[in-house]
Amino acid sequence: MNILVTGGAGFIGSHACKALAAAGHHPVVLDDLRTGHRRAVRFGPFVEGDIADRIKVEAVLREHRIDTVMHFAASAYVGESVLRPDLYYANNVAGLLALLDAVRAAGVGRIVFSSTCATFGPADHKIGENDRQAPINPYGRSKLMAERILADYAAAFGLGAVVLRYFNAAGSDPDGELGEDHDPETHLIPAALLAAAGLRPHLDVFGIDYPTPDGTCVRDFVHVCDLADAHVAALGAIEPGLFKAFNLGNGDGISVRQIIDRVEAVTGRPVPWRASPRRPGDPPSLVADASAARRELGWIPRFGELDEMIGHAWAYMSGPGRMARLS
């Protein structure tokens, strides 16, 4: 199929493009490069543009005879969303509405949507798809609004929508072609690796007084290549007029302190860190029940071990010229 990948120059979107190309599909990337990287677009045509530009998006859909849209383009920092909710509702909600206007005008009836565990509230158990969605930050609320829009469009207009709710994406392409490259880098594993490499003075641990076994936040980490595989699998689950949602995670709760320990073990280097105040909008624990994705999509993670995720990320970060560019 011809697939428009919005945000395909970003971390997860670029890995999805590689998986799509390997499966015989033709990804076409649309990205405004505000946070993505042109060098990450390697597996199909690139169009620089904004999802809010309805006329341009419609033209791209028609020119490339797009069958399906994979929508990754979004603002995705919890802390930033608390300070700038306007940006999050503009990009994640209004941007989606503009994209859907173009999709309907071009007669494209299929979408796979990048969602998040942040649509759920705090939980002391593994979170299933039918658990109550009560997000505690604007990022999660913007994504939940987007999910509800897609459900309504499926019911009203016959759109086939599959929503994939990621827990914490981690790792990098084992081949070293792609990796995590944010500026600034706020994600835990690459931030810890930067501290281990001496490229930042310390890792900030936001909160050491949570009601968790060691006082730090607990998260479920899933390899980015496994997320990419789930997007390929989701193509076969799209049905006209139906909205479907799946959680993607490994089902293992791992604390920030445990991540620090494993980064030190994998790299053989200490990770200097300091305790910092809790970050607004962070729940204590988020762990997935991803049994529905395994059952209905046939999704089986290939890289479920935490040390593999850290090792792949470290190999990418340590690649030729990479450390020098980061410093």
Contacts in CASP RR format, 6 or more apart in sequence:
PFRMAT RR
TARGET T0000
AUTHOR 0000-0000-0000
METHOD contacts of the structure
MODEL  1
MNILVTGGAGFIGSHACKALAAAGHHPVVLDDLRTGHRRAVRFGPFVEGD
IADRIKVEAVLREHRIDTVMHFAASAYVGESVLRPDLYYANNVAGLLALL
DAVRAAGVGRIVFSSTCATFGPADHKIGENDRQAPINPYGRSKLMAERIL
ADYAAAFGLGAVVLRYFNAAGSDPDGELGEDHDPETHLIPAALLAAAGLR
PHLDVFGIDYPTPDGTCVRDFVHVCDLADAHVAALGAIEPGLFKAFNLGN
GDGISVRQIIDRVEAVTGRPVPWRASPRRPGDPPSLVADASAARRELGWI
PRFGELDEMIGHAWAYMSGPGRMARLS
1 25 0 8 1.000
1 26 0 8 1.000
1 67 0 8 1.000
1 68 0 8 1.000
1 235 0 8 1.000
2 25 0 8 1.000
2 26 0 8 1.000
2 28 0 8 1.000
2 64 0 8 1.000
2 65 0 8 1.000
2 66 0 8 1.000
2 67 0 8 1.000
2 68 0 8 1.000
3 20 0 8 1.000
3 25 0 8 1.000
3 26 0 8 1.000
3 27 0 8 1.000
3 28 0 8 1.000
3 66 0 8 1.000
3 67 0 8 1.000
3 68 0 8 1.000
3 69 0 8 1.000
3 70 0 8 1.000
3 235 0 8 1.000
4 28 0 8 1.000
4 30 0 8 1.000
4 60 0 8 1.000
4 61 0 8 1.000
4 64 0 8 1.000
4 66 0 8 1.000
4 68 0 8 1.000
4 69 0 8 1.000
4 70 0 8 1.000
4 108 0 8 1.000
5 13 0 8 1.000
5 16 0 8 1.000
5 17 0 8 1.000
5 20 0 8 1.000
5 27 0 8 1.000
5 28 0 8 1.000
5 29 0 8 1.000
5 30 0 8 1.000
5 70 0 8 1.000
5 72 0 8 1.000
6 30 0 8 1.000
6 31 0 8 1.000
6 51 0 8 1.000
6 69 0 8 1.000
6 70 0 8 1.000
6 71 0 8 1.000
6 72 0 8 1.000
6 73 0 8 1.000
6 99 0 8 1.000
7 13 0 8 1.000
7 29 0 8 1.000
7 30 0 8 1.000
7 31 0 8 1.000
7 36 0 8 1.000
7 72 0 8 1.000
7 73 0 8 1.000
8 14 0 8 1.000
8 16 0 8 1.000
8 17 0 8 1.000
8 27 0 8 1.000
8 29 0 8 1.000
8 30 0 8 1.000
8 31 0 8 1.000
8 36 0 8 1.000
8 40 0 8 1.000
8 41 0 8 1.000
8 72 0 8 1.000
8 73 0 8 1.000
9 29 0 8 1.000
9 31 0 8 1.000
9 33 0 8 1.000
9 36 0 8 1.000
9 37 0 8 1.000
9 38 0 8 1.000
9 40 0 8 1.000
9 41 0 8 1.000
9 46 0 8 1.000
10 31 0 8 1.000
10 35 0 8 1.000
10 36 0 8 1.000
10 37 0 8 1.000
10 40 0 8 1.000
10 72 0 8 1.000
11 169 0 8 1.000
11 179 0 8 1.000
11 180 0 8 1.000
11 181 0 8 1.000
11 182 0 8 1.000
11 224 0 8 1.000
12 72 0 8 1.000
12 114 0 8 1.000
12 166 0 8 1.000
12 169 0 8 1.000
12 224 0 8 1.000
12 227 0 8 1.000
12 228 0 8 1.000
13 70 0 8 1.000
13 72 0 8 1.000
13 114 0 8 1.000
13 228 0 8 1.000
14 37 0 8 1.000
14 40 0 8 1.000
14 41 0 8 1.000
14 42 0 8 1.000
14 178 0 8 1.000
14 179 0 8 1.000
15 173 0 8 1.000
15 178 0 8 1.000
15 179 0 8 1.000
15 224 0 8 1.000
15 225 0 8 1.000
15 227 0 8 1.000
15 228 0 8 1.000
16 27 0 8 1.000
16 70 0 8 1.000
16 72 0 8 1.000
16 227 0 8 1.000
16 228 0 8 1.000
16 231 0 8 1.000
16 232 0 8 1.000
17 27 0 8 1.000
17 29 0 8 1.000
17 41 0 8 1.000
17 42 0 8 1.000
17 43 0 8 1.000
17 44 0 8 1.000
18 42 0 8 1.000
18 43 0 8 1.000
18 173 0 8 1.000
18 177 0 8 1.000
18 178 0 8 1.000
18 228 0 8 1.000
19 225 0 8 1.000
19 228 0 8 1.000
19 229 0 8 1.000
19 231 0 8 1.000
19 232 0 8 1.000
20 26 0 8 1.000
20 27 0 8 1.000
20 43 0 8 1.000
20 70 0 8 1.000
20 228 0 8 1.000
20 231 0 8 1.000
20 232 0 8 1.000
21 27 0 8 1.000
21 43 0 8 1.000
21 44 0 8 1.000
23 232 0 8 1.000
25 232 0 8 1.000
25 235 0 8 1.000
26 44 0 8 1.000
26 64 0 8 1.000
27 43 0 8 1.000
27 44 0 8 1.000
27 70 0 8 1.000
28 44 0 8 1.000
28 45 0 8 1.000
28 46 0 8 1.000
28 47 0 8 1.000
28 60 0 8 1.000
28 64 0 8 1.000
28 66 0 8 1.000
29 41 0 8 1.000
29 44 0 8 1.000
29 45 0 8 1.000
29 46 0 8 1.000
29 47 0 8 1.000
30 47 0 8 1.000
30 49 0 8 1.000
30 51 0 8 1.000
30 57 0 8 1.000
30 60 0 8 1.000
30 73 0 8 1.000
31 41 0 8 1.000
31 46 0 8 1.000
31 47 0 8 1.000
31 48 0 8 1.000
31 49 0 8 1.000
31 73 0 8 1.000
32 48 0 8 1.000
32 49 0 8 1.000
32 50 0 8 1.000
32 73 0 8 1.000
33 48 0 8 1.000
35 182 0 8 1.000
37 181 0 8 1.000
38 46 0 8 1.000
40 178 0 8 1.000
40 179 0 8 1.000
40 181 0 8 1.000
42 177 0 8 1.000
42 178 0 8 1.000
45 64 0 8 1.000
47 56 0 8 1.000
47 60 0 8 1.000
49 56 0 8 1.000
50 56 0 8 1.000
51 57 0 8 1.000
51 71 0 8 1.000
51 73 0 8 1.000
51 95 0 8 1.000
51 96 0 8 1.000
51 98 0 8 1.000
51 99 0 8 1.000
52 91 0 8 1.000
52 94 0 8 1.000
52 95 0 8 1.000
52 98 0 8 1.000
52 99 0 8 1.000
53 98 0 8 1.000
54 98 0 8 1.000
54 99 0 8 1.000
54 101 0 8 1.000
54 102 0 8 1.000
54 105 0 8 1.000
55 102 0 8 1.000
57 98 0 8 1.000
57 99 0 8 1.000
57 102 0 8 1.000
57 103 0 8 1.000
58 102 0 8 1.000
58 105 0 8 1.000
58 106 0 8 1.000
60 66 0 8 1.000
61 69 0 8 1.000
61 102 0 8 1.000
61 103 0 8 1.000
61 106 0 8 1.000
61 107 0 8 1.000
61 108 0 8 1.000
62 106 0 8 1.000
66 106 0 8 1.000
66 108 0 8 1.000
67 108 0 8 1.000
67 110 0 8 1.000
68 108 0 8 1.000
68 109 0 8 1.000
68 110 0 8 1.000
68 111 0 8 1.000
68 112 0 8 1.000
68 235 0 8 1.000
68 238 0 8 1.000
69 99 0 8 1.000
69 103 0 8 1.000
69 108 0 8 1.000
69 110 0 8 1.000
69 111 0 8 1.000
69 112 0 8 1.000
70 111 0 8 1.000
70 112 0 8 1.000
70 114 0 8 1.000
70 231 0 8 1.000
71 96 0 8 1.000
71 99 0 8 1.000
71 111 0 8 1.000
71 112 0 8 1.000
71 113 0 8 1.000
71 114 0 8 1.000
72 114 0 8 1.000
73 91 0 8 1.000
74 91 0 8 1.000
74 92 0 8 1.000
74 114 0 8 1.000
74 143 0 8 1.000
75 81 0 8 1.000
75 87 0 8 1.000
75 88 0 8 1.000
75 91 0 8 1.000
75 92 0 8 1.000
75 139 0 8 1.000
75 142 0 8 1.000
76 116 0 8 1.000
76 139 0 8 1.000
77 139 0 8 1.000
77 186 0 8 1.000
78 118 0 8 1.000
78 137 0 8 1.000
78 139 0 8 1.000
78 140 0 8 1.000
78 279 0 8 1.000
78 280 0 8 1.000
78 281 0 8 1.000
78 282 0 8 1.000
79 137 0 8 1.000
79 139 0 8 1.000
79 279 0 8 1.000
79 280 0 8 1.000
79 281 0 8 1.000
79 282 0 8 1.000
80 87 0 8 1.000
80 88 0 8 1.000
80 139 0 8 1.000
81 87 0 8 1.000
81 88 0 8 1.000
81 137 0 8 1.000
81 138 0 8 1.000
81 139 0 8 1.000
81 140 0 8 1.000
81 142 0 8 1.000
82 137 0 8 1.000
82 138 0 8 1.000
82 280 0 8 1.000
82 281 0 8 1.000
83 280 0 8 1.000
85 138 0 8 1.000
85 142 0 8 1.000
88 138 0 8 1.000
88 139 0 8 1.000
88 142 0 8 1.000
89 138 0 8 1.000
89 142 0 8 1.000
89 145 0 8 1.000
91 142 0 8 1.000
92 139 0 8 1.000
92 142 0 8 1.000
92 143 0 8 1.000
92 145 0 8 1.000
92 146 0 8 1.000
93 142 0 8 1.000
93 145 0 8 1.000
93 146 0 8 1.000
93 149 0 8 1.000
96 146 0 8 1.000
96 149 0 8 1.000
96 150 0 8 1.000
97 149 0 8 1.000
100 149 0 8 1.000
100 153 0 8 1.000
100 159 0 8 1.000
103 109 0 8 1.000
103 111 0 8 1.000
103 159 0 8 1.000
104 157 0 8 1.000
109 158 0 8 1.000
109 159 0 8 1.000
109 160 0 8 1.000
109 240 0 8 1.000
110 159 0 8 1.000
110 160 0 8 1.000
110 235 0 8 1.000
110 238 0 8 1.000
111 150 0 8 1.000
111 159 0 8 1.000
111 160 0 8 1.000
111 161 0 8 1.000
111 162 0 8 1.000
111 238 0 8 1.000
112 161 0 8 1.000
112 162 0 8 1.000
112 163 0 8 1.000
112 164 0 8 1.000
112 231 0 8 1.000
112 234 0 8 1.000
112 235 0 8 1.000
112 238 0 8 1.000
113 146 0 8 1.000
113 147 0 8 1.000
113 150 0 8 1.000
113 161 0 8 1.000
113 162 0 8 1.000
113 163 0 8 1.000
113 164 0 8 1.000
114 164 0 8 1.000
114 166 0 8 1.000
115 143 0 8 1.000
115 146 0 8 1.000
115 147 0 8 1.000
115 163 0 8 1.000
115 164 0 8 1.000
115 165 0 8 1.000
115 166 0 8 1.000
115 245 0 8 1.000
116 139 0 8 1.000
116 140 0 8 1.000
116 143 0 8 1.000
116 165 0 8 1.000
116 166 0 8 1.000
117 127 0 8 1.000
117 165 0 8 1.000
117 166 0 8 1.000
117 167 0 8 1.000
117 168 0 8 1.000
117 220 0 8 1.000
117 247 0 8 1.000
117 286 0 8 1.000
117 288 0 8 1.000
118 135 0 8 1.000
118 137 0 8 1.000
118 139 0 8 1.000
118 140 0 8 1.000
118 143 0 8 1.000
118 286 0 8 1.000
119 133 0 8 1.000
119 135 0 8 1.000
119 140 0 8 1.000
119 143 0 8 1.000
119 144 0 8 1.000
119 147 0 8 1.000
119 165 0 8 1.000
120 127 0 8 1.000
120 131 0 8 1.000
120 132 0 8 1.000
120 133 0 8 1.000
120 134 0 8 1.000
120 135 0 8 1.000
120 286 0 8 1.000
121 132 0 8 1.000
121 133 0 8 1.000
121 134 0 8 1.000
121 135 0 8 1.000
121 136 0 8 1.000
121 283 0 8 1.000
122 136 0 8 1.000
122 283 0 8 1.000
122 284 0 8 1.000
122 285 0 8 1.000
122 286 0 8 1.000
123 131 0 8 1.000
123 283 0 8 1.000
123 285 0 8 1.000
123 286 0 8 1.000
123 287 0 8 1.000
124 285 0 8 1.000
125 287 0 8 1.000
126 251 0 8 1.000
126 287 0 8 1.000
126 288 0 8 1.000
126 289 0 8 1.000
127 247 0 8 1.000
127 286 0 8 1.000
127 287 0 8 1.000
127 288 0 8 1.000
127 289 0 8 1.000
128 247 0 8 1.000
128 288 0 8 1.000
128 289 0 8 1.000
128 292 0 8 1.000
129 165 0 8 1.000
129 245 0 8 1.000
129 246 0 8 1.000
129 247 0 8 1.000
129 289 0 8 1.000
129 292 0 8 1.000
133 144 0 8 1.000
133 147 0 8 1.000
135 141 0 8 1.000
135 143 0 8 1.000
135 144 0 8 1.000
136 281 0 8 1.000
136 283 0 8 1.000
137 280 0 8 1.000
137 281 0 8 1.000
137 282 0 8 1.000
147 163 0 8 1.000
147 245 0 8 1.000
150 159 0 8 1.000
150 161 0 8 1.000
150 163 0 8 1.000
150 243 0 8 1.000
151 161 0 8 1.000
151 243 0 8 1.000
153 159 0 8 1.000
153 161 0 8 1.000
154 160 0 8 1.000
154 161 0 8 1.000
154 241 0 8 1.000
154 242 0 8 1.000
154 243 0 8 1.000
155 241 0 8 1.000
155 243 0 8 1.000
157 241 0 8 1.000
158 240 0 8 1.000
158 241 0 8 1.000
159 240 0 8 1.000
159 241 0 8 1.000
160 238 0 8 1.000
160 239 0 8 1.000
160 240 0 8 1.000
160 241 0 8 1.000
160 242 0 8 1.000
160 243 0 8 1.000
161 238 0 8 1.000
161 241 0 8 1.000
161 242 0 8 1.000
161 243 0 8 1.000
161 244 0 8 1.000
162 234 0 8 1.000
162 237 0 8 1.000
162 238 0 8 1.000
162 244 0 8 1.000
162 245 0 8 1.000
162 246 0 8 1.000
163 243 0 8 1.000
163 244 0 8 1.000
163 245 0 8 1.000
163 246 0 8 1.000
164 227 0 8 1.000
164 230 0 8 1.000
164 231 0 8 1.000
164 234 0 8 1.000
164 245 0 8 1.000
164 246 0 8 1.000
164 248 0 8 1.000
164 293 0 8 1.000
165 245 0 8 1.000
165 246 0 8 1.000
165 247 0 8 1.000
165 248 0 8 1.000
165 288 0 8 1.000
166 222 0 8 1.000
166 227 0 8 1.000
166 248 0 8 1.000
166 249 0 8 1.000
167 219 0 8 1.000
167 220 0 8 1.000
167 221 0 8 1.000
167 222 0 8 1.000
167 247 0 8 1.000
167 248 0 8 1.000
167 249 0 8 1.000
167 250 0 8 1.000
167 251 0 8 1.000
167 286 0 8 1.000
167 287 0 8 1.000
167 288 0 8 1.000
168 187 0 8 1.000
168 188 0 8 1.000
168 219 0 8 1.000
168 220 0 8 1.000
168 221 0 8 1.000
168 222 0 8 1.000
168 286 0 8 1.000
169 187 0 8 1.000
169 221 0 8 1.000
169 222 0 8 1.000
169 223 0 8 1.000
169 224 0 8 1.000
169 227 0 8 1.000
170 187 0 8 1.000
170 189 0 8 1.000
170 221 0 8 1.000
170 222 0 8 1.000
170 223 0 8 1.000
170 224 0 8 1.000
170 309 0 8 1.000
170 310 0 8 1.000
170 313 0 8 1.000
171 179 0 8 1.000
171 180 0 8 1.000
171 189 0 8 1.000
171 223 0 8 1.000
171 224 0 8 1.000
171 225 0 8 1.000
171 303 0 8 1.000
171 308 0 8 1.000
171 309 0 8 1.000
171 310 0 8 1.000
171 311 0 8 1.000
171 312 0 8 1.000
171 313 0 8 1.000
171 316 0 8 1.000
172 178 0 8 1.000
172 179 0 8 1.000
172 180 0 8 1.000
172 224 0 8 1.000
172 312 0 8 1.000
172 313 0 8 1.000
172 315 0 8 1.000
172 316 0 8 1.000
172 317 0 8 1.000
173 179 0 8 1.000
173 224 0 8 1.000
173 225 0 8 1.000
173 312 0 8 1.000
173 316 0 8 1.000
174 225 0 8 1.000
174 303 0 8 1.000
174 312 0 8 1.000
174 315 0 8 1.000
176 315 0 8 1.000
176 316 0 8 1.000
176 319 0 8 1.000
178 316 0 8 1.000
179 224 0 8 1.000
179 313 0 8 1.000
179 316 0 8 1.000
180 187 0 8 1.000
180 189 0 8 1.000
180 190 0 8 1.000
180 224 0 8 1.000
180 313 0 8 1.000
180 316 0 8 1.000
182 190 0 8 1.000
185 191 0 8 1.000
185 194 0 8 1.000
188 219 0 8 1.000
188 256 0 8 1.000
188 259 0 8 1.000
189 221 0 8 1.000
189 259 0 8 1.000
189 263 0 8 1.000
189 309 0 8 1.000
189 310 0 8 1.000
189 313 0 8 1.000
190 313 0 8 1.000
190 317 0 8 1.000
191 200 0 8 1.000
191 203 0 8 1.000
191 204 0 8 1.000
192 203 0 8 1.000
192 259 0 8 1.000
192 260 0 8 1.000
192 263 0 8 1.000
192 271 0 8 1.000
192 273 0 8 1.000
193 263 0 8 1.000
193 267 0 8 1.000
193 310 0 8 1.000
193 313 0 8 1.000
193 314 0 8 1.000
193 317 0 8 1.000
194 200 0 8 1.000
194 203 0 8 1.000
194 317 0 8 1.000
194 326 0 8 1.000
195 201 0 8 1.000
195 202 0 8 1.000
195 203 0 8 1.000
195 271 0 8 1.000
195 272 0 8 1.000
195 273 0 8 1.000
196 263 0 8 1.000
196 264 0 8 1.000
196 267 0 8 1.000
196 268 0 8 1.000
196 269 0 8 1.000
196 270 0 8 1.000
196 271 0 8 1.000
197 267 0 8 1.000
197 269 0 8 1.000
197 317 0 8 1.000
197 318 0 8 1.000
197 323 0 8 1.000
197 326 0 8 1.000
199 323 0 8 1.000
199 326 0 8 1.000
199 327 0 8 1.000
201 272 0 8 1.000
202 272 0 8 1.000
202 273 0 8 1.000
202 274 0 8 1.000
203 260 0 8 1.000
203 271 0 8 1.000
203 272 0 8 1.000
203 273 0 8 1.000
203 274 0 8 1.000
204 273 0 8 1.000
204 274 0 8 1.000
204 276 0 8 1.000
205 216 0 8 1.000
205 256 0 8 1.000
205 257 0 8 1.000
205 260 0 8 1.000
205 273 0 8 1.000
205 274 0 8 1.000
205 275 0 8 1.000
205 276 0 8 1.000
206 217 0 8 1.000
206 276 0 8 1.000
206 277 0 8 1.000
206 278 0 8 1.000
206 279 0 8 1.000
206 282 0 8 1.000
207 215 0 8 1.000
207 216 0 8 1.000
207 217 0 8 1.000
207 275 0 8 1.000
207 276 0 8 1.000
207 277 0 8 1.000
207 278 0 8 1.000
207 279 0 8 1.000
208 215 0 8 1.000
208 216 0 8 1.000
208 275 0 8 1.000
209 215 0 8 1.000
209 278 0 8 1.000
210 216 0 8 1.000
210 217 0 8 1.000
210 218 0 8 1.000
210 278 0 8 1.000
210 284 0 8 1.000
210 285 0 8 1.000
211 284 0 8 1.000
212 218 0 8 1.000
212 255 0 8 1.000
212 284 0 8 1.000
212 285 0 8 1.000
213 255 0 8 1.000
214 255 0 8 1.000
214 257 0 8 1.000
214 258 0 8 1.000
215 255 0 8 1.000
215 257 0 8 1.000
216 255 0 8 1.000
216 256 0 8 1.000
216 257 0 8 1.000
217 255 0 8 1.000
217 256 0 8 1.000
217 282 0 8 1.000
217 283 0 8 1.000
217 284 0 8 1.000
217 285 0 8 1.000
218 253 0 8 1.000
218 254 0 8 1.000
218 255 0 8 1.000
218 284 0 8 1.000
218 285 0 8 1.000
218 286 0 8 1.000
218 287 0 8 1.000
219 253 0 8 1.000
219 254 0 8 1.000
219 255 0 8 1.000
219 256 0 8 1.000
219 285 0 8 1.000
219 286 0 8 1.000
219 287 0 8 1.000
220 249 0 8 1.000
220 250 0 8 1.000
220 251 0 8 1.000
220 252 0 8 1.000
220 253 0 8 1.000
220 254 0 8 1.000
220 286 0 8 1.000
220 287 0 8 1.000
220 288 0 8 1.000
221 249 0 8 1.000
221 250 0 8 1.000
221 252 0 8 1.000
221 254 0 8 1.000
221 259 0 8 1.000
221 306 0 8 1.000
221 309 0 8 1.000
222 248 0 8 1.000
222 249 0 8 1.000
222 250 0 8 1.000
222 288 0 8 1.000
222 301 0 8 1.000
222 304 0 8 1.000
223 301 0 8 1.000
223 302 0 8 1.000
223 303 0 8 1.000
223 304 0 8 1.000
223 308 0 8 1.000
223 309 0 8 1.000
223 312 0 8 1.000
225 302 0 8 1.000
225 303 0 8 1.000
226 248 0 8 1.000
226 299 0 8 1.000
226 301 0 8 1.000
226 302 0 8 1.000
226 303 0 8 1.000
226 304 0 8 1.000
227 248 0 8 1.000
229 299 0 8 1.000
229 301 0 8 1.000
229 302 0 8 1.000
230 246 0 8 1.000
230 248 0 8 1.000
230 293 0 8 1.000
230 297 0 8 1.000
230 299 0 8 1.000
233 293 0 8 1.000
233 297 0 8 1.000
233 298 0 8 1.000
233 299 0 8 1.000
234 246 0 8 1.000
234 297 0 8 1.000
237 244 0 8 1.000
237 296 0 8 1.000
237 297 0 8 1.000
238 244 0 8 1.000
244 296 0 8 1.000
246 290 0 8 1.000
246 292 0 8 1.000
246 293 0 8 1.000
246 296 0 8 1.000
246 297 0 8 1.000
246 299 0 8 1.000
247 288 0 8 1.000
247 289 0 8 1.000
247 290 0 8 1.000
247 292 0 8 1.000
247 293 0 8 1.000
248 288 0 8 1.000
248 290 0 8 1.000
248 293 0 8 1.000
248 299 0 8 1.000
249 288 0 8 1.000
249 290 0 8 1.000
249 301 0 8 1.000
250 288 0 8 1.000
250 290 0 8 1.000
250 301 0 8 1.000
250 304 0 8 1.000
251 287 0 8 1.000
251 288 0 8 1.000
251 289 0 8 1.000
251 290 0 8 1.000
252 287 0 8 1.000
252 306 0 8 1.000
253 285 0 8 1.000
253 287 0 8 1.000
254 306 0 8 1.000
259 306 0 8 1.000
259 310 0 8 1.000
260 271 0 8 1.000
260 273 0 8 1.000
262 306 0 8 1.000
262 307 0 8 1.000
262 310 0 8 1.000
263 271 0 8 1.000
263 310 0 8 1.000
264 270 0 8 1.000
264 271 0 8 1.000
265 307 0 8 1.000
266 307 0 8 1.000
266 310 0 8 1.000
266 311 0 8 1.000
266 314 0 8 1.000
267 310 0 8 1.000
267 314 0 8 1.000
290 299 0 8 1.000
293 299 0 8 1.000
294 300 0 8 1.000
303 309 0 8 1.000
303 312 0 8 1.000
316 322 0 8 1.000
317 323 0 8 1.000
317 326 0 8 1.000
END
